[in-house]
Amino acid sequence: MSNTDIEIVVEDPTAPEANSPQVVSVRVVDVVVSLLLLALAITLGLDNWRAGAGWESTGPQPGYFPFYLSIILGGASLYGLVAAFLSRTEATETFVTRAQLRRVMAVFVPTVLFCLATQFLGLYVASFLLISGFMRLVGKIALWKSLLTAFIFTAAMFVTFDVAFDVIMPKGPLEAALGR
């Protein structure tokens, strides 16, 4: 037996369980997304109708093209709704399991918190917290490596944006205390 015939199987200890219960089906997601897009199409269509969706002597009114694009979006949304209700496989097909959703939320929630923290702490402090938190909590990396990497990245970002290119970034109380 040559070395090329040997199969190496590596188990991912952080992989979601195979028997995790379904949270939502593909049909439900398709219907909800189609309804949201239909609501957007109606809103855009009404607003562009109000702005003027006709043709004047000088050409199209301001809402002409967006109005017809909203009609196309509405038609596509209706098609998506009909297709979702007529499909037999989507009703039973799993869109996301509980374990998969937990992994997605492990990234989504800190990202939303980062966006909120940026408003109050500034970009650099919020970035430091996000990077060190992800490395420590999600990546299970040693605390000192997480803090060092977050500090180096944040310092490089500060030097690049604030010093070298003089780009205005959201500042927080730490930057104000340091006079930047």
C-alpha positions as CSV (number, residue, x, y, z in Angstrom):
1,M,0.0,0.0,0.0
2,S,1.5,3.4,-1.0
3,N,1.3,6.5,1.1
4,T,-1.2,8.1,-1.4
5,D,-3.8,5.4,-0.6
6,I,-4.0,6.3,3.1
7,E,-7.0,8.3,4.1
8,I,-6.7,10.7,7.0
9,V,-9.9,11.6,8.8
10,V,-9.9,14.6,10.9
11,E,-12.9,15.4,13.2
12,D,-13.7,19.0,13.8
13,P,-14.5,19.3,17.5
14,T,-16.3,22.5,17.0
15,A,-18.5,21.2,14.2
16,P,-22.3,21.3,14.9
17,E,-24.0,18.1,15.9
18,A,-25.5,16.1,13.1
19,N,-28.7,15.4,15.0
20,S,-29.5,19.0,15.9
21,P,-33.2,19.9,15.7
22,Q,-34.5,22.1,12.9
23,V,-35.2,25.7,13.7
24,V,-36.8,26.7,10.5
25,S,-37.5,25.2,7.1
26,V,-36.5,26.6,3.7
27,R,-40.2,27.3,2.8
28,V,-40.7,29.5,5.9
29,V,-37.5,31.5,5.0
30,D,-38.5,31.8,1.4
31,V,-42.0,33.1,2.3
32,V,-40.7,35.6,4.9
33,V,-38.0,37.0,2.5
34,S,-40.5,37.2,-0.3
35,L,-43.0,39.0,1.9
36,L,-40.4,41.5,3.1
37,L,-39.3,42.1,-0.5
38,L,-42.9,42.6,-1.6
39,A,-43.4,45.1,1.2
40,L,-40.3,46.9,0.1
41,A,-41.5,46.9,-3.5
42,I,-44.9,48.3,-2.5
43,T,-43.2,51.0,-0.4
44,L,-40.8,52.0,-3.2
45,G,-43.6,51.9,-5.8
46,L,-45.9,54.2,-3.8
47,D,-43.1,56.6,-3.0
48,N,-41.9,56.8,-6.6
49,W,-45.5,57.1,-7.9
50,R,-45.8,60.1,-5.5
51,A,-42.5,61.6,-6.9
52,G,-43.8,61.1,-10.4
53,A,-43.6,57.9,-12.4
54,G,-44.7,59.3,-15.8
55,W,-43.2,60.9,-18.8
56,E,-43.0,64.6,-19.3
57,S,-42.1,66.6,-22.4
58,T,-38.5,66.8,-21.2
59,G,-38.3,63.1,-20.4
60,P,-39.0,60.7,-17.6
61,Q,-40.1,62.1,-14.2
62,P,-37.9,61.4,-11.2
63,G,-39.7,58.2,-10.1
64,Y,-40.1,56.7,-13.6
65,F,-37.3,54.1,-13.5
66,P,-37.4,53.3,-9.8
67,F,-41.2,52.8,-10.1
68,Y,-40.8,50.2,-12.8
69,L,-38.0,48.5,-10.9
70,S,-40.2,48.2,-7.9
71,I,-42.9,46.6,-10.1
72,I,-40.3,44.1,-11.3
73,L,-39.2,43.5,-7.7
74,G,-42.9,43.0,-6.7
75,G,-43.4,40.5,-9.5
76,A,-40.3,38.5,-8.5
77,S,-41.5,38.5,-4.9
78,L,-44.9,37.2,-5.9
79,Y,-43.2,34.5,-8.0
80,G,-41.1,33.6,-5.0
81,L,-44.2,33.3,-2.8
82,V,-46.0,31.0,-5.4
83,A,-42.9,28.9,-5.9
84,A,-42.5,28.5,-2.1
85,F,-46.1,27.3,-1.6
86,L,-46.0,25.0,-4.6
87,S,-42.7,23.3,-3.7
88,R,-43.1,20.1,-1.8
89,T,-39.4,19.6,-0.9
90,E,-39.0,23.1,0.7
91,A,-41.5,22.3,3.4
92,T,-39.4,19.5,4.8
93,E,-36.0,20.8,3.9
94,T,-34.0,22.3,6.8
95,F,-32.8,25.8,6.4
96,V,-30.9,26.0,9.7
97,T,-30.5,23.7,12.7
98,R,-30.2,24.9,16.3
99,A,-26.5,24.1,16.3
100,Q,-25.9,26.0,13.1
101,L,-27.9,29.0,14.3
102,R,-25.9,29.0,17.5
103,R,-22.6,29.2,15.5
104,V,-24.0,32.0,13.3
105,M,-25.2,34.0,16.4
106,A,-21.7,33.6,17.9
107,V,-20.5,35.8,15.1
108,F,-23.6,38.0,14.5
109,V,-24.2,39.2,18.1
110,P,-20.7,40.4,18.8
111,T,-20.7,42.1,15.4
112,V,-23.8,44.0,16.3
113,L,-22.4,44.9,19.7
114,F,-19.2,46.1,17.9
115,C,-21.3,48.5,15.8
116,L,-23.0,49.8,18.9
117,A,-19.8,50.1,20.8
118,T,-18.2,52.0,18.0
119,Q,-20.7,54.8,18.6
120,F,-19.7,55.2,22.2
121,L,-16.1,53.9,22.5
122,G,-14.8,54.8,19.1
123,L,-13.6,52.6,16.3
124,Y,-10.2,51.7,17.8
125,V,-11.3,50.6,21.3
126,A,-14.3,48.7,19.8
127,S,-12.1,47.0,17.3
128,F,-9.7,46.0,20.1
129,L,-12.5,44.5,22.1
130,L,-14.0,42.7,19.1
131,I,-10.7,41.1,17.9
132,S,-9.6,40.1,21.4
133,G,-13.0,38.8,22.2
134,F,-13.4,36.7,19.1
135,M,-9.9,35.3,19.4
136,R,-10.4,34.4,23.1
137,L,-14.1,33.3,23.1
138,V,-14.6,31.8,19.7
139,G,-11.1,30.8,18.7
140,K,-10.1,29.6,22.2
141,I,-6.7,31.3,21.8
142,A,-4.6,32.2,24.8
143,L,-5.4,35.5,26.4
144,W,-2.0,37.0,25.9
145,K,-2.0,36.2,22.2
146,S,-5.5,37.6,21.8
147,L,-4.7,40.8,23.6
148,L,-1.3,41.2,21.7
149,T,-2.9,40.6,18.3
150,A,-5.8,42.9,19.0
151,F,-3.4,45.6,20.2
152,I,-1.1,45.3,17.2
153,F,-3.9,45.3,14.7
154,T,-5.6,48.3,16.4
155,A,-2.3,50.2,16.5
156,A,-1.7,49.5,12.8
157,M,-5.2,50.6,12.0
158,F,-4.7,53.8,14.0
159,V,-1.3,54.6,12.4
160,T,-2.7,53.8,8.9
161,F,-5.9,55.8,9.1
162,D,-5.4,58.5,11.7
163,V,-1.7,59.3,11.2
164,A,-0.7,58.4,7.7
165,F,-3.8,59.2,5.8
166,D,-5.5,61.5,8.3
167,V,-8.9,59.9,7.7
168,I,-11.7,60.9,10.1
169,M,-12.8,57.9,12.1
170,P,-15.3,57.6,14.9
171,K,-13.5,58.6,18.1
172,G,-14.3,57.7,21.7
173,P,-13.4,58.9,25.1
174,L,-9.9,57.2,25.0
175,E,-8.9,59.1,21.9
176,A,-10.2,62.3,23.4
177,A,-8.2,61.7,26.6
178,L,-5.1,61.2,24.5
179,G,-5.7,64.4,22.5
180,R,-6.4,62.8,19.2
